[in-house]
Structures are given as C-alpha cells and as structure tokens.
Amino acid sequence: MKISVSDELLGTVVPILVYWVYSGIYFMLGSFDNYRLHSKKDEDTKNLVSKGTVVKGVILQQMIQAVVAISLFTVTGDDSGSDTVTQRSVLVLARQFLIAMFVLDTWQYFMHRYMHHNKFLYRHIHSQHHRLVVPYAFGALYNHPLEGLLLDTIGGALSFLLSGMSPRVSIFFFSFATIKTVDDHCGLWLPGNLFHVLFRNNTAYHDVHHQLYGTKYNFSQPFFDIWDRILGTHMPYALEKRLDGGFEARPAKDYKEE
C-alpha cells in the first residue's frame, strides 16, 4: 500500500526533525574540548537555565511554529497539486532562496536589535534567550514564546510568502535555515566546517553577541552580517587559544567602539 505524504506536512515536520538530529550530532561532538569556544565547566556554571527547561522551551516554540505553518500552507494552498523541485529551473530556485534569506535576515535583524534596545522587551522577553551565556546547539530556538512567534515564525512566514516558493521548496529552505541556526549556536569551531568558510556570520560571530561585551553588536541572523556592517553594529572578533584548550572569540585588538 502506497502512503502519500503531502509537501505541506513535510514542510512542517522535516525542519523540526532536522533541528533535533543536527543538534544531537553537535551534542555528541561537544566532548571535543579542543574545539569548544567555552569550556564544559563554563557551560554548566555560567548558563542560567537548565537543559531540561531549554528542551521544553524549544518544543513549545516548535509546536507554535507547526500550527502557524499548517495554517499558512492551508491558506496559501491551491488545487493544482504540489510541483516538484526538478520542474523549476535552478535560477528560479536560487532566486527564491536568496529572496527568502534576505527577507528573513532583514526581519530578524531589526526585530532582534529592537528587543535589545527596548528595555521592557529585553527584560521580559529577549533576556530568556540570553540565559544561555554559553550557547549550545539544541538551545538555538530557546526563546520566550512571544519572541519565537515574532522573530522566527513570522519571519519564516514572510520569507515564504515574499519569495514565492512552493511548499516543497520550503522543505529545503527551512531545513537549511534550521541547520544554519543550530550551527551558529553550537559553540564548536570544528575544522572543515563549511559554514565557517562561506559565512562571516557564523558560530564565533554569534557567540560574541551572547557575551556581555557584545550584547549591542552582531545582531544579524541567521545568514549574513550585511545589516550589522551597514548600520554600525558589527563587532569584529579574533579567535584566541584558551589556556585550558579550545578557542575563545574576543573583540579584535584593533576594534574601537564608535
């Protein structure tokens, strides 16, 4: 018996599965102390929330995302059937990906920055994410539910709608965005990581933002650092070896605060 699974269902479920599988891989790699941006001891002592609470918070956010995704697919769906990725030209797919990346980056930069500069929003909403002073992979989506709705869920919906991608294409885009977000929070600087080669906005870049000296900088997420550079919130960093092994991302020595 052939079981048919709709693209809409896959577009909702696959990114969630990708999140836990990919973050699980990084969780197992966390024992490689020589590649950590923070020591295991710092992860256990500096973070202000337990891993159990983080897991519950992420699951809650993913449940909200799933409800919004299903609703969005239902409202925007048509009766013509789902197209296949192979029926679309590479140029069309590339254009849709780039538009979606730009929309998501733009929405998240300005919302993220505003949540830092508005004292009420930071204290009551965004500070929940910054309880993770030492980020780790499966904490990437640990946010206040309202922040998760505003930044991630609405941002994702806008990128889907404005790029014109189909539900099938969205499976690949949101899985890629999920992998990138998890990678930015993984706390590991592994050799050969293509994200560190292709993106200046990477694990170390975002780790700077999670430190006290970087909370007003490096707001860009998840793909490019364009808005930080244009609007003067970019903090360059240098990777330094820690005495106890591993690396540490610190502001570049020639950096001067404007």
C-alpha positions, 0 to 999 in steps of 0.5 A, spaced: 500 500 500 502 506 497 502 512 503 502 519 500 505 524 504 503 531 502 509 537 501 505 541 506 506 536 512 513 535 510 514 542 510 512 542 517 515 536 520 522 535 516 525 542 519 523 540 526 526 533 525 532 536 522 533 541 528 533 535 533 538 530 529 543 536 527 543 538 534 544 531 537 550 530 532 553 537 535 551 534 542 555 528 541 561 532 538 561 537 544 566 532 548 571 535 543 574 540 548 579 542 543 574 545 539 569 548 544 569 556 544 567 555 552 569 550 556 564 544 559 565 547 566 563 554 563 557 551 560 554 548 566 556 554 571 555 560 567 548 558 563 542 560 567 537 555 565 537 548 565 537 543 559 531 540 561 527 547 561 531 549 554 528 542 551 521 544 553 522 551 551 524 549 544 518 544 543 513 549 545 516 554 540 516 548 535 509 546 536 507 554 535 511 554 529 507 547 526 500 550 527 502 557 524 505 553 518 499 548 517 495 554 517 499 558 512 500 552 507 492 551 508 491 558 506 496 559 501 494 552 498 491 551 491 488 545 487 493 544 482 497 539 486 504 540 489 510 541 483 516 538 484 523 541 485 526 538 478 520 542 474 523 549 476 529 551 473 535 552 478 535 560 477 528 560 479 530 556 485 536 560 487 532 566 486 527 564 491 532 562 496 536 568 496 529 572 496 527 568 502 534 569 506 534 576 505 527 577 507 528 573 513 535 576 515 532 583 514 526 581 519 530 578 524 535 583 524 531 589 526 526 585 530 532 582 534 536 589 535 529 592 537 528 587 543 535 589 545 534 596 545 527 596 548 528 595 555 521 592 557 522 587 551 529 585 553 527 584 560 521 580 559 522 577 553 529 577 549 533 576 556 530 568 556 534 567 550 540 570 553 540 565 559 544 561 555 551 565 556 554 559 553 550 557 547 549 550 545 546 547 539 539 544 541 538 551 545 538 555 538 530 556 538 530 557 546 526 563 546 520 566 550 514 564 546 512 571 544 519 572 541 519 565 537 512 567 534 515 574 532 522 573 530 522 566 527 515 564 525 513 570 522 519 571 519 519 564 516 512 566 514 514 572 510 520 569 507 515 564 504 510 568 502 515 574 499 519 569 495 514 565 492 516 558 493 512 552 493 511 548 499 516 543 497 521 548 496 520 550 503 522 543 505 529 545 503 529 552 505 527 551 512 531 545 513 537 549 511 535 555 515 534 550 521 541 547 520 544 554 519 541 556 526 543 550 530 550 551 527 551 558 529 549 556 536 553 550 537 559 553 540 564 548 536 569 551 531 570 544 528 575 544 522 572 543 515 566 546 517 563 549 511 559 554 514 565 557 517 568 558 510 562 561 506 559 565 512 562 571 516 556 570 520 557 564 523 558 560 530 564 565 533 560 571 530 554 569 534 557 567 540 560 574 541 553 577 541 551 572 547 557 575 551 556 581 555 561 585 551 557 584 545 550 584 547 549 591 542 553 588 536 552 582 531 545 582 531 544 579 524 541 572 523 541 567 521 545 568 514 549 574 513 552 580 517 550 585 511 545 589 516 550 589 522 556 592 517 551 597 514 548 600 520 554 600 525 553 594 529 558 589 527 563 587 532 569 584 529 572 578 533 579 574 533 579 567 535 584 566 541 587 559 544 584 558 551 589 556 556 585 550 558 584 548 550 579 550 545 578 557 542 575 563 545 572 569 540 574 576 543 573 583 540 579 584 535 585 588 538 584 593 533 576 594 534 574 601 537 567 602 539 564 608 535 
